[in-house]
Each structure stands twice: as structure tokens, then as C-alpha cells.
Amino acid sequence: MNTEHVTSTDQLQQKLDNHCNCLAKLGYLNGCVLVASEGRIILNKGYGMASFELDVPNDPQTKFRIGSITKQFTAAAIVMMHELKLLNVEDPISEYLPSYPNGDKITIHHLLTHTSGIPNYTGLEDFVPKMRLVSSTDDLIARFADKPLLFETGEKFDYSNSGYVLLTAIIEKISGRTYEDYIYHAILKPLGMINTGYDHAKKILKNRASGYEVWGEVVNAEFLEMTIPSGAGGMYSTVEDLYIWGLALHSHRQISEKAYASMTTPFKDTYGYGLFIYEEEIMGSLRKVIGHGGGINGFLTEMRHYKKEDVTVIVLSNLITTQVGPISQQLARLVLGEEVQLPISHTPIKLEINQYNNLVGSYDVEGETGSPLIISQEQEKFYLTQNTWFKFELCPYSALEGELLFFLNGMDGKITYTDTGSVPEITVQLFGGVKKAVKSVKS
């Protein structure tokens, strides 16, 4: 046995675990994490709660809705059908869905690469009002079939769940099976992925995590009827099962080397077939990354593979304030030898109420015409909201002349409030970006 290797692996495991524990303690990580390097699992652990209501902790067997990671399975099913000569990815979709508008010029390839120009049905105005309704694949297609194309097919990349609903319909049409049944028999069963499948709210599913959002405090996520995500985002899995999938995919055990190349070669932007392919700079070198994230009511997920380094990071969360992308990147950096700074823990301070005199109100974001940021007061607490997207409690930790600094309760972010000029303004560091907003004169 190589004692030195075992020791270094143990040390790395401790470093990764310490990092995740720090994030979990601050409320920035709630879910499960798996990190592997060169075929060896280094970290495989749950953090936080699978059910806040029942005090059930997350563990490696916890099942999460994986959102758009589902697209990998849909794309793999299509390329497998291509290899079996059941279809050709260059076929126009009119061959399989003859009534679909413009189907003679939209190919399966365009659907796989998000270059069809078909509007994204989850972004339509009626999506939220209809997200509780049981919908067949045909019902879903009817929601966007009559919408005009956003651009000439093949012209550019524009992420569209609609394309993957149409791929689902093609899989069902050719196989004569439901999408769920086909994926199970073609991929999940052969690989022994017994903890992965298509999710149904009514089904009793052992070890399924509940999904949570934050609206001032942790709350249950809005209900989503699971027929609606379809082959664009309707599956559940565990970190361990997804690791099995990744091993099979990247070693060409599930699909041929040629088919794998088609999935992992970007067509437009950085997207192949069900996968993003991009480069990330770590330790002064560009590292090729193949992966995909997912987001669905109450869940955020990330699965990425650093190809040359043979490093895999999977983060599945059932709390939408967990920033799975940045966390995955941080863990990969640690594996590859880079030091990663932990978030600073701030201690809230008590302020006199007159120090908040001009804080409450509406703030117009510079360069944006959408919804303003709103700071409101409820009793002695202050909150930051934007439309119905989020509501975070603001916790003051520093007060200087004309400037207040806030951290967000349970969310990695910072708000700087400045009132030294004619109009108060805020700088918001949130979701990996920085925005400046000026208080509306109407406030």
C-alpha cells in the first residue's frame, strides 16, 4: 500500500470537508457533495437537511431532483438511437413530428444544441400559472408550437427547454415507450443506477429530499407538477448514481467514442449535446470542463468533469440559495492544489433605528429596465426583494458615516448602502455578480 498516497488523500478529504462544513455552518450549503479524482472518491457526504420539517439530514443516499442534468440522459438516448440507425441527428424533426411548424428545417441536431430558435416554454408568461397542471408531452408541445421562431434556425445558441421536450417526443415516438421507461431500460438498468429515475410527486420514494426556497426564511418550494419538466429536467438521482453515470459516459462504456465526441463538441457557444464544454483557469492553466447544472423548484444541481485531470465534482442541493456552481469550482480548485479562501463570517450589530431613515424604498438597477430591488422593513428586520424571485433578510455588520454594510441571512452575498450624496444607492454582490442601484425618487 502506498502510505504517502493514502495520507495525502486523507488530508485532501479533510480539506474538502472543512470547506463544506464552513459553508454549511453559514447556511451557504445544504445538500450532498461528491468529489472524485482519478477514479477514487475523495469526499462523499451530506450537509444540512433533507427535510427541515422532520429533522432528516442529507446523506449520500438522499435523492434530489436534478433539473437540467436530465438533458445528458436525453441526449445520450438520442445518440444511442442514432448509432442503432433508428434515427439520424441530421434528420428534420418533421420525419417524426410531421405536424410541428417549421419541422422541415429544424433538425434533431438543432434541438440537441439549443440552436432551433424555438422559444423556451419555461420562460413563457403562462408557465407559472400552469405549473401545477398534469401535462402530457403533446400538451407541453402545444404550449410553444404556435410561437414564432426567435431567430433563423441554426443561427445562434439560445437555451431552450422546449427543444428537449421535442426530443422526448421523438424518443417516445420511435421507441413506442414512455420516456421514463426507455431511459430506464436503455441507460439506468444496464448501469445499475437503482437510485435514479423520473420523478413523480405522488410516488412514495424512499430518501427523497424536500425542496426549499427562501422568502425571508426557509420555506417549502412552490409545487411543480413533474410531468411538466419532461426530458428537459424531470429526473431525480443521488451523487453516487450520477458518479456511476459520469464514469460510464466519459470512459465510452455507455456510448461509443464517436458518439461521445458528438456530445462533447460545442456547436455554438459552449454547448454540445446535453453538455456544456468550456475552459476554466486553475493554477495558471486552462482546464477543460464538461458538465451541466440544473435548477427546478427547490433544487439546484451541478455536475462537472475536468477531462484531462480526471476530476469529478457533483453538488446536489435542495435549497435554492446554495450556489452550486461556485462551490463546485471551489472544490475542484482545492483538488488541483489551489488555495481557496473561505467566506468571512460576520457578526451582526445593533443599529439605532434613525440610522435606517432613508434605507427603505425602491432601487432602480443601473443598466436594467426590469424589476427594481426593494428594501422593506418588517418590525425590526429589513429585507431585500426583487419581484417574486427572492426575499433575503439583511443583517448589518458595519456602520460608518453615510455607509452601512449588510450580509444576507443564509445567502452568500453583501449589500453596501451609501447615503452621502443627493440620492441613496446600494451595491449588491449576489449570485456571483455586482449590481449598483439608485433609490427611486418616488420612494
Summary of the structure (lengths in Angstrom):
residues: 443
radius of gyration: 23.2
end to end distance: 68.7
largest distance: 72.7
contacts: 1432
relative contact order: 0.14
helix: 29%
strand: 29%
